Every structure is written in C-alpha cells, then in structure tokens.
C-alpha cells in the first residue's frame, strides 16, 4: 500500500478517483495519512479481476477463508491498465494472491478491514518516502505509525519526508493511493514492518486505488526482497 494522500486522484480512470486513507497509518509527528491504495470508485475496474466485493456481500476472511464468499467475475475487457500491469508482474514473480476491487461504500480503513474480514493491522500500507532525493518504500502494518526520525536514523539518511505526487509517479509508475509493493519502473529499496508476521493473510495495494491483493508475509518478502525494519 505509498506515501499517500487522499488529495490525489487517478484522473486516468474517471470511475475510480477517491483514495481511501487508512486511518491508523499516520506518520508520527505529521498530519500525513498513509493509504492502503484502496479507493471508493465504482468497484468496476472489471476484467480478469478475481473477485469484486459488492456492498452487503459476505466478508472475505483473512485467515484462509478469503477464498470463499466472494463474487467471482469472468474475463472482461475493461480492467484498468495499472491493474493489468500489476497482475502480470505478480504472476511473473510467482505470486499466488487474488486481486479484489472494493466498492464505493468502502471509504475508510475500518470499513476496508470489515469488508476484507480482517483487522486494520493486516493491511500493508505501501508508503513511499523521499530519502534525500531517493525513493524508499516502507510496507507497514495499518496499525502502526511510521516514526520517520527513527527510520532515518536506522537507514543512515538525513531526512525521510513525504513524497510528492510527481515523485511517487516517477518512481513507481503508479498514483498516490494505488502504489503496490511491486511493478515499478525500476527497483525501489523496500523495508517491511515485521509486525505483519502476526497475520496469516495480508492485503496490499494492487497498482490502482481501488484494487488490493492477498498475500502472506513470507510471500511479500519473496516478491519484494524487502528488508525487515522496525518502523514505529
């Protein structure tokens, strides 16, 4: 899930523009909200999505039962290009998670966790930071605040600050609110909050503000090559 702000919109797809801020993903010492990469768009990014979660449908359970109780959609032609690129990259790296698009009604972190059948802590925020002009991606539990001063010290850098929308797009090829842990134009140094080990299933952004994918801690490490880092 990027150093994200609910101000940013994906104007390339008018049906899905509103970012979903993960309320507990605040960066310590600033008003900055990290986002999972969900959005309250139409929930119809369509094509080849493994599932869509319509309002009122059965929840997806995070501990394995996520494969039940969802509405499966067949091949369509309207899958957003960002999701298509993410899917291809996920498959090329051997990822086995499902991609899910959440509906308009899911517009807060609490609702997202409820819809997915998990706690906010099982949501992996993808937070992109500007580290002395270079990108750093931190994958942190939605239950945590990133202590930027602590992380900067651990990484031996001067400052770790919120990335601008242009910086995010340049280094990830994705928009704020939709940054995924993978599928970037070039490798980005990535650090992973070990607290996510507590969860059997984790949900992270799938390249578009409306899309998420399921994974596990070990798979996320394998997919990203991330280094464990205490971030709070």
Secondary structure, 3 states (H helix, E strand, C coil): CCCCCCCCCCCCCCCCCCEEEEEEEEECCCCCEEEEEEECCCCCCCCCCCEEECCCCCCCCCCCHHHCCCECCCCCCCCCHHHHHHHHHHHHCCCCCCEEEECCCCCCHHHHHHHHCCCHHHEEEEEEEEECCEEEEEEEECCCCECHHHHHHHHCCCCEEECCHHHHHHHHCCCCCCCCCCCCCCCCEEEECHHHHHCCCEEEECCCCCEEEEECHHHHHHHHCCEECCCC
